[in-house]
Structure formats: structure tokens, C-alpha cells
Amino acid sequence: MHRTVVALRRKQEQAEVLLDVADRVMLVERALDQAGIQGLTIATWSEGLLVDYCTEMGAKVLVKGI
């Protein structure tokens, strides 16, 4: 079984963000490394609807707000 962690950020020109996508990915990678969790892939996505992305990727579970 292949497990994937996807860090998503929707492109919003008007929204101010504290961390950009690259920084968020780095934080997730560090947290997984510190927790000793291996075998996960970090990916980013910002086009279209989230449900369409999940369907395309065959996602079975979605966790938001991490």
C-alpha cells in the first residue's frame, strides 16, 4: 500500500498567508521525520476542486486543517 500526504494550498491572490507552500511542505517533512514516520510522499496541488483532485488520486481519506 502506498500512502501519500498531500499539502494543499489554494491559490488566492487576495488572501495573506503566513507560510508559502514550500515552507509548509518543509514543516510537514520535518514533523514526519521527527516522528520517525517513513514511506510517505509529500505533494502539492492548487488547481481545480479538491473533490476532483481526490477522485483523480483515488483518495479514500481526507484530513483538513492540519
DSSP file with accessible surface (Angstrom, degrees, kcal/mol):
  #  RESIDUE AA STRUCTURE BP1 BP2  ACC     N-H-->O    O-->H-N    N-H-->O    O-->H-N    TCO  KAPPA ALPHA  PHI   PSI    X-CA   Y-CA   Z-CA
    1    1 A M              0   0  212      0, 0.0     2,-0.5     0, 0.0     0, 0.0   0.000 360.0 360.0 360.0 131.4    0.0    0.0    0.0
    2    2 A H        -     0   0  133      2,-0.0     2,-0.4    38,-0.0    38,-0.1  -0.870 360.0-159.0-100.3 125.6    1.4    3.4   -0.9
    3    3 A R  E     -a   40   0A 122     36,-0.6    38,-0.8    -2,-0.5     2,-0.4  -0.873   7.2-168.7-105.5 138.2    0.5    6.2    1.5
    4    4 A T  E     -a   41   0A  65     -2,-0.4     2,-0.5    36,-0.2    38,-0.2  -0.987  13.4-158.9-128.8 132.4    0.6    9.9    0.4
    5    5 A V  E     -a   42   0A  52     36,-2.6    38,-1.2    -2,-0.4     2,-0.5  -0.956  17.0-162.7-104.5 124.2    0.4   13.0    2.4
    6    6 A V  E     -a   43   0A  48     -2,-0.5     2,-0.7    36,-0.2    38,-0.2  -0.942   9.1-155.1-113.4 119.9   -0.7   15.9    0.3
    7    7 A A  E     -a   44   0A  20     36,-2.5    38,-0.6    -2,-0.5     2,-0.4  -0.858  22.8-166.5 -91.8 113.4   -0.1   19.5    1.5
    8    8 A L  E     +a   45   0A  56     -2,-0.7     2,-0.4    36,-0.2    38,-0.1  -0.842  18.6 171.9-107.9 140.0   -2.7   21.6   -0.3
    9    9 A R        -     0   0   56     36,-1.3     2,-0.3    -2,-0.4    36,-0.1  -0.948  25.5-138.0-144.0 123.0   -2.9   25.3   -0.7
   10   10 A R        -     0   0  127     -2,-0.4     2,-0.5     1,-0.1    36,-0.1  -0.628  27.0-114.9 -79.4 133.0   -5.4   27.0   -2.9
   11   11 A K        +     0   0  123     35,-0.6     2,-0.4    -2,-0.3    -1,-0.1  -0.576  43.7 168.2 -69.6 119.4   -4.1   30.0   -4.9
   12   12 A Q        -     0   0  108     -2,-0.5     3,-0.4     3,-0.2    -2,-0.0  -0.916  23.4-163.8-136.9 110.4   -5.8   33.1   -3.6
   13   13 A E  S    S+     0   0  178     -2,-0.4    -1,-0.1     1,-0.2    -2,-0.0   0.841  90.9  46.7 -63.7 -34.5   -4.5   36.4   -4.7
   14   14 A Q  S    S+     0   0  186      2,-0.1    -1,-0.2     0, 0.0     2,-0.2   0.732  93.7  92.5 -82.9 -20.8   -6.3   38.4   -2.1
   15   15 A A        -     0   0   39     -3,-0.4     2,-0.5     1,-0.0    -3,-0.2  -0.518  67.1-142.5 -80.2 137.5   -5.5   36.1    0.9
   16   16 A E        -     0   0  196     -2,-0.2     2,-0.4     2,-0.0    -2,-0.1  -0.850  20.3-163.2 -94.9 133.2   -2.5   36.8    3.0
   17   17 A V        -     0   0   61     -2,-0.5     3,-0.1     1,-0.1     0, 0.0  -0.908  22.5-147.7-119.4 147.1   -0.7   33.7    4.2
   18   18 A L  S    S+     0   0  164     -2,-0.4     2,-0.4     1,-0.2    -1,-0.1   0.897  89.0  25.9 -75.6 -41.5    1.8   33.2    7.0
   19   19 A L  S    S-     0   0   57      4,-0.0    -1,-0.2     3,-0.0     2,-0.0  -0.974  77.1-134.4-126.7 137.4    3.7   30.4    5.2
   20   20 A D     >  -     0   0   82     -2,-0.4     4,-2.2    -3,-0.1     5,-0.2  -0.250  39.1 -93.9 -80.1 175.6    4.0   29.7    1.5
   21   21 A V  H  > S+     0   0   45      1,-0.2     4,-2.7     2,-0.2     5,-0.2   0.907 123.9  53.5 -59.6 -43.6    3.7   26.2    0.0
   22   22 A A  H  > S+     0   0   68      1,-0.2     4,-2.3     2,-0.2    -1,-0.2   0.909 110.3  47.7 -60.8 -40.8    7.4   25.4    0.1
   23   23 A D  H  > S+     0   0   65      2,-0.2     4,-2.3     1,-0.2    -1,-0.2   0.896 111.3  50.7 -67.2 -39.4    7.6   26.3    3.8
   24   24 A R  H  X S+     0   0   96     -4,-2.2     4,-2.3     2,-0.2    -2,-0.2   0.918 110.3  49.2 -64.2 -42.6    4.5   24.2    4.6
   25   25 A V  H  X S+     0   0   23     -4,-2.7     4,-2.8     1,-0.2     5,-0.2   0.933 110.1  51.7 -62.0 -43.6    6.0   21.2    2.8
   26   26 A M  H  X S+     0   0   71     -4,-2.3     4,-2.6    -5,-0.2    -2,-0.2   0.917 109.7  49.4 -60.5 -42.3    9.2   21.7    4.7
   27   27 A L  H  X S+     0   0   80     -4,-2.3     4,-2.5     2,-0.2    -1,-0.2   0.910 111.6  48.4 -65.0 -40.7    7.4   21.8    8.1
   28   28 A V  H  X S+     0   0   43     -4,-2.3     4,-2.6     2,-0.2     5,-0.2   0.936 111.8  49.8 -64.2 -44.6    5.4   18.6    7.2
   29   29 A E  H  X S+     0   0  102     -4,-2.8     4,-2.4     1,-0.2    -2,-0.2   0.923 112.4  47.5 -60.2 -44.3    8.6   16.8    6.1
   30   30 A R  H  X S+     0   0  139     -4,-2.6     4,-2.9    -5,-0.2    -1,-0.2   0.914 111.8  49.8 -62.2 -45.5   10.4   17.8    9.4
   31   31 A A  H  X S+     0   0   55     -4,-2.5     4,-1.8     2,-0.2    -2,-0.2   0.918 112.5  46.8 -62.1 -43.1    7.4   16.7   11.5
   32   32 A L  H  <>S+     0   0   31     -4,-2.6     5,-2.6     2,-0.2     4,-0.4   0.911 113.7  49.0 -65.2 -40.2    7.2   13.3    9.8
   33   33 A D  H ><5S+     0   0  127     -4,-2.4     3,-1.3    -5,-0.2    -2,-0.2   0.936 111.6  48.2 -64.7 -46.0   11.0   12.9   10.1
   34   34 A Q  H 3<5S+     0   0  164     -4,-2.9    -1,-0.2     1,-0.3    -2,-0.2   0.831 111.1  51.4 -64.2 -31.7   11.0   13.8   13.8
   35   35 A A  T 3<5S-     0   0   67     -4,-1.8    -1,-0.3    -5,-0.2    -2,-0.2   0.511 113.6-120.3 -81.9  -6.1    8.1   11.4   14.4
   36   36 A G  T < 5 +     0   0   56     -3,-1.3     2,-0.6    -4,-0.4    -3,-0.2   0.724  59.9 152.4  74.7  22.1   10.0    8.6   12.7
   37   37 A I      < +     0   0   73     -5,-2.6     2,-0.3    -6,-0.2    -1,-0.3  -0.764  18.8 177.3 -90.3 122.4    7.3    8.2   10.1
   38   38 A Q        +     0   0  162     -2,-0.6     3,-0.1     1,-0.1    -5,-0.0  -0.766  47.6  48.3-120.7 166.5    8.7    6.9    6.8
   39   39 A G  S    S+     0   0   61      1,-0.3   -36,-0.6    -2,-0.3     2,-0.3   0.647  77.0 125.9  81.9  16.3    7.3    5.9    3.4
   40   40 A L  E     -a    3   0A  43     -3,-0.2     2,-0.4   -38,-0.1    -1,-0.3  -0.826  48.7-144.9-107.5 149.4    5.1    9.0    2.9
   41   41 A T  E     -a    4   0A  60    -38,-0.8   -36,-2.6    -2,-0.3     2,-0.5  -0.917   6.4-148.3-111.2 135.4    5.2   11.3   -0.1
   42   42 A I  E     +a    5   0A  35     -2,-0.4     2,-0.3   -38,-0.2   -36,-0.2  -0.899  26.4 168.3-102.5 127.4    4.6   15.0    0.2
   43   43 A A  E     -a    6   0A  31    -38,-1.2   -36,-2.5    -2,-0.5     2,-0.3  -0.918  21.8-143.2-134.3 160.6    2.9   16.6   -2.8
   44   44 A T  E     +a    7   0A  79     -2,-0.3     2,-0.3   -38,-0.2   -36,-0.2  -0.903  16.7 175.3-124.3 157.8    1.3   20.0   -3.6
   45   45 A W  E     +a    8   0A  47    -38,-0.6   -36,-1.3    -2,-0.3     3,-0.0  -0.977  15.4 161.9-158.4 143.2   -1.7   20.9   -5.6
   46   46 A S        +     0   0   31     -2,-0.3   -35,-0.6   -38,-0.1     2,-0.4   0.224  46.6  99.1-152.3  19.7   -3.6   24.1   -6.3
   47   47 A E  S    S-     0   0  124    -37,-0.1     6,-0.1     2,-0.1   -37,-0.0  -0.935  78.7 -19.3-117.4 135.3   -5.7   23.7   -9.5
   48   48 A G  S    S-     0   0   43     -2,-0.4     2,-0.3     4,-0.1    -3,-0.0  -0.214 100.6 -21.7  76.4-163.8   -9.4   23.0   -9.6
   49   49 A L     >  -     0   0  106      1,-0.1     4,-2.0     4,-0.0     3,-0.2  -0.611  50.0-130.8 -87.4 145.0  -11.7   21.5   -7.0
   50   50 A L  H  > S+     0   0   44     -2,-0.3     4,-2.8     1,-0.2     5,-0.2   0.900 108.4  55.4 -59.2 -41.8  -10.5   19.4   -4.1
   51   51 A V  H  > S+     0   0   91      1,-0.2     4,-2.3     2,-0.2    -1,-0.2   0.886 106.7  50.9 -62.2 -37.1  -13.0   16.7   -4.7
   52   52 A D  H  > S+     0   0   93     -3,-0.2     4,-2.6     2,-0.2    -1,-0.2   0.910 110.6  48.8 -66.8 -40.7  -11.8   16.4   -8.3
   53   53 A Y  H  X S+     0   0   28     -4,-2.0     4,-2.4     2,-0.2    -2,-0.2   0.938 111.6  49.3 -63.1 -46.4   -8.2   16.0   -7.1
   54   54 A C  H  X>S+     0   0   22     -4,-2.8     5,-2.6     1,-0.2     4,-0.8   0.907 112.5  47.9 -60.8 -42.1   -9.2   13.4   -4.5
   55   55 A T  H ><5S+     0   0  105     -4,-2.3     3,-0.8    -5,-0.2    -1,-0.2   0.936 111.6  50.0 -63.3 -45.9  -11.1   11.4   -7.2
   56   56 A E  H 3<5S+     0   0  156     -4,-2.6    -2,-0.2     1,-0.2    -1,-0.2   0.879 115.0  43.7 -60.7 -38.1   -8.2   11.6   -9.6
   57   57 A M  H 3<5S-     0   0  102     -4,-2.4    -1,-0.2    -5,-0.2    -2,-0.2   0.553 110.3-120.8 -86.1  -7.8   -5.7   10.4   -7.0
   58   58 A G  T <<5 -     0   0   43     -4,-0.8    -3,-0.2    -3,-0.8    -4,-0.1   0.794  45.2-178.5  72.6  29.2   -8.1    7.7   -5.7
   59   59 A A      < -     0   0   50     -5,-2.6    -1,-0.2    -6,-0.2     3,-0.1  -0.340  21.4-177.5 -65.6 138.7   -8.1    9.2   -2.2
   60   60 A K  S    S+     0   0  194      1,-0.3     2,-0.3    -2,-0.1    -1,-0.1   0.607  70.2  36.2-106.3 -22.3  -10.1    7.3    0.4
   61   61 A V        -     0   0  115     -7,-0.1     2,-0.4     2,-0.0    -1,-0.3  -0.992  60.8-165.8-136.6 142.1   -9.5    9.7    3.3
   62   62 A L        -     0   0   90     -2,-0.3     2,-0.5    -3,-0.1    -8,-0.0  -0.996   2.3-173.0-129.9 126.5   -9.2   13.5    3.6
   63   63 A V        -     0   0  100     -2,-0.4     2,-0.3     3,-0.0     3,-0.3  -0.985  13.3-170.0-119.0 121.3   -7.9   15.3    6.6
   64   64 A K        +     0   0  158     -2,-0.5    -2,-0.0     1,-0.2     0, 0.0  -0.780  55.3  32.1-110.8 156.0   -8.2   19.1    6.5
   65   65 A G              0   0   88     -2,-0.3    -1,-0.2     1,-0.2     0, 0.0   0.710 360.0 360.0  81.3  23.2   -6.8   21.9    8.7
   66   66 A I              0   0  178     -3,-0.3    -1,-0.2     0, 0.0    -3,-0.0  -0.660 360.0 360.0 -84.5 360.0   -3.5   20.3    9.8
